[in-house]
Amino acid sequence: MENFELVETAVPEPAPGEVVVRTLYLSVDPYMRGRMRDAESYAEPWNVGEPMQAGVVGEVVEANTPDYEPGTLVTGQLEWADYSTASPSELREVDPDVAPITTALGVLGLTGLTAYFGLLEVGEPNPGDTVVVSGAAGAVGSVVGQIAKLDGCRVVGTAGSDAKTEFLTEELGFDAAINYKTTEDIRATLAEATPNGVDVYFDNVGGEITDAVFDRLNVDARVAVCGQIALYNLEERPTGPRKLGTLIQKRAKVEGLLVSDFATRWSEAGQRLGRWVAEGKLTNRETVTDGLENAPGAFLGLFEGENVGKQLVKVAERTAE
Ligand SMILES: NC(=O)c1ccc[n+]([C@@H]2O[C@H](COP(=O)([O-])OP(=O)(O)OC[C@H]3O[C@@H](n4cnc5c(N)ncnc54)[C@H](OP(=O)(O)O)[C@@H]3O)[C@@H](O)[C@H]2O)c1
């Protein structure tokens, strides 16, 4: 917490062609941890002293361009701030009549799209397959499991509390869920929950959970490596059990994914996800922390499992109705 600083500045003025966006909600995401260290990653490190960036939903309050009217609801990668400036090409309009505006940062935003493409394009599930998802009660994992159920799979999730495993089986329709923090023998519990082995593993966490799932992979299994949150705070990469031999025996495929690689198809996927939400087929859970000053705590809470579903920070009330 001592690494974060809240700084007061004047509300920014829009340069020609820009708008000023008042932040209503911002997203905190595990990948931001990688931008806080000077190490090789898929996203550039932030400079110390500069504002952090995040997915934001906000309203345009001032426009120095004919492209947006004040009052328009928008989303984009802006700052952890009450107000940000942006050019129209950095923003996308949010229609509050389609779904609650917060969904633009979760199930209909990057985490929903990550789940969609990671599962369907990398995991390639077939009806009847057993799909295991780690970090299952989080933003990405909860959507992965539900899409796998829509596809007719047997779905097993791992999560860090009994409240979360109950949420997975009772509310989201998972076939089984394992509390990895209290189970005495993750391998034995996993074997019980996956009597036919594992055809698709959607990995959000890495570490010991992933080692255990590898031991259950079936021939021709697919592993979609989406995140490794169990490792993000480690100074040194642990060697761990080496599982590559399993891939020979099982002819399994392990593939990393980045949601940005599917950008040309986001709109098509967003519409499909939106239909599932509207039809009640996809439950959207959010954990909302109040106040910009509490954004660092909400971010750090991701590493303690404090969130269920998508972790958001509410910064201001919407004025444009
Ligand atoms: N590749 C991509 O394009 C892409 C895009 C978005 C996200 N991601 C990755 O996907 C993963 C999920 O992201 P998200 O936004 O949906 O976050 P999230 O799952 O909503 O939040 C993180 C969750 O991780 C779990 N966790 C924290 N530390 C852990 C540990 N040491 N071991 C096991 N679980 C731990 C916690 O749940 P528990 O209570 O269950 O521990 C926590 O709630 C992250 O690894 C993220 O980096 C990748």
The ligand as a Tripos MOL2 file, in Angstrom:
@<TRIPOS>MOLECULE
LIG
   48    52     1     0     0
SMALL
NO_CHARGES

@<TRIPOS>ATOM
      1 N1         -4.0520  -13.6710  -21.1740 N.am      1 LIG1
      2 C1         -4.9100  -12.6690  -21.1700 C.2       1 LIG1
      3 O1         -5.1860  -12.0200  -22.1860 O.2       1 LIG1
      4 C2         -5.5590  -12.3270  -19.8590 C.ar      1 LIG1
      5 C3         -6.6230  -11.3720  -19.7950 C.ar      1 LIG1
      6 C4         -7.2450  -11.1550  -18.5540 C.ar      1 LIG1
      7 C5         -6.7980  -11.8490  -17.4300 C.ar      1 LIG1
      8 N2         -5.7530  -12.7170  -17.5300 N.ar      1 LIG1
      9 C6         -5.2880  -13.5050  -16.3830 C.3       1 LIG1
     10 O2         -6.3590  -14.3260  -15.9880 O.3       1 LIG1
     11 C7         -6.3050  -14.5550  -14.5770 C.3       1 LIG1
     12 C8         -7.6360  -14.1530  -13.9550 C.3       1 LIG1
     13 O3         -7.8060  -12.7490  -14.1210 O.3       1 LIG1
     14 P1         -9.1310  -12.0550  -13.5600 P.3       1 LIG1
     15 O4         -9.1010  -10.6560  -14.0370 O.co2     1 LIG1
     16 O5        -10.2910  -12.9090  -13.8520 O.co2     1 LIG1
     17 O6         -8.8490  -12.0340  -12.0020 O.3       1 LIG1
     18 P2         -9.7610  -12.7030  -10.8840 P.3       1 LIG1
     19 O7         -9.7450  -14.1760  -11.1060 O.co2     1 LIG1
     20 O8        -11.0760  -12.0270  -10.8510 O.co2     1 LIG1
     21 O9         -8.9840  -12.3380   -9.5460 O.3       1 LIG1
     22 C9         -7.8390  -12.9890   -9.1900 C.3       1 LIG1
     23 C10        -8.1680  -14.2720   -8.3830 C.3       1 LIG1
     24 O10        -6.9990  -15.0850   -8.3770 O.3       1 LIG1
     25 C11        -7.0370  -15.9230   -7.2500 C.3       1 LIG1
     26 N3         -5.6790  -15.9940   -6.6770 N.ar      1 LIG1
     27 C12        -4.9400  -14.9970   -6.1480 C.ar      1 LIG1
     28 N4         -3.7490  -15.4540   -5.7400 N.ar      1 LIG1
     29 C13        -3.7450  -16.7970   -5.9940 C.ar      1 LIG1
     30 C14        -2.8060  -17.8450   -5.7850 C.ar      1 LIG1
     31 N5         -1.6220  -17.6180   -5.2020 N.pl3     1 LIG1
     32 N6         -3.1400  -19.1010   -6.1680 N.ar      1 LIG1
     33 C15        -4.3470  -19.3650   -6.7350 C.ar      1 LIG1
     34 N7         -5.2720  -18.4100   -6.9610 N.ar      1 LIG1
     35 C16        -4.9730  -17.1410   -6.5960 C.ar      1 LIG1
     36 C17        -8.0010  -15.2980   -6.2440 C.3       1 LIG1
     37 O11        -9.1110  -16.1720   -6.0740 O.3       1 LIG1
     38 P3         -9.0880  -17.3940   -5.0200 P.3       1 LIG1
     39 O12        -9.9000  -16.9510   -3.8560 O.co2     1 LIG1
     40 O13        -9.7150  -18.4970   -5.7900 O.co2     1 LIG1
     41 O14        -7.6660  -17.6540   -4.6520 O.co2     1 LIG1
     42 C18        -8.4580  -14.0140   -6.9220 C.3       1 LIG1
     43 O15        -9.8220  -13.7320   -6.7000 O.3       1 LIG1
     44 C19        -5.1230  -13.7430  -14.0640 C.3       1 LIG1
     45 O16        -4.0110  -14.5950  -13.9400 O.3       1 LIG1
     46 C20        -4.8980  -12.7140  -15.1550 C.3       1 LIG1
     47 O17        -3.5770  -12.2600  -15.1860 O.3       1 LIG1
     48 C21        -5.1360  -12.9610  -18.7220 C.ar      1 LIG1
@<TRIPOS>BOND
     1     1     2 1
     2     2     3 2
     3     2     4 1
     4     4     5 ar
     5     4    48 ar
     6     5     6 ar
     7     6     7 ar
     8     7     8 ar
     9     8     9 1
    10     8    48 ar
    11     9    10 1
    12     9    46 1
    13    10    11 1
    14    11    12 1
    15    11    44 1
    16    12    13 1
    17    13    14 1
    18    14    15 2
    19    14    16 1
    20    14    17 1
    21    17    18 1
    22    18    19 2
    23    18    20 1
    24    18    21 1
    25    21    22 1
    26    22    23 1
    27    23    24 1
    28    23    42 1
    29    24    25 1
    30    25    26 1
    31    25    36 1
    32    26    27 ar
    33    26    35 ar
    34    27    28 ar
    35    28    29 ar
    36    29    30 ar
    37    29    35 ar
    38    30    31 1
    39    30    32 ar
    40    32    33 ar
    41    33    34 ar
    42    34    35 ar
    43    36    37 1
    44    36    42 1
    45    37    38 1
    46    38    39 2
    47    38    40 1
    48    38    41 1
    49    42    43 1
    50    44    45 1
    51    44    46 1
    52    46    47 1
@<TRIPOS>SUBSTRUCTURE
     1 LIG1         1 GROUP 0 **** ****
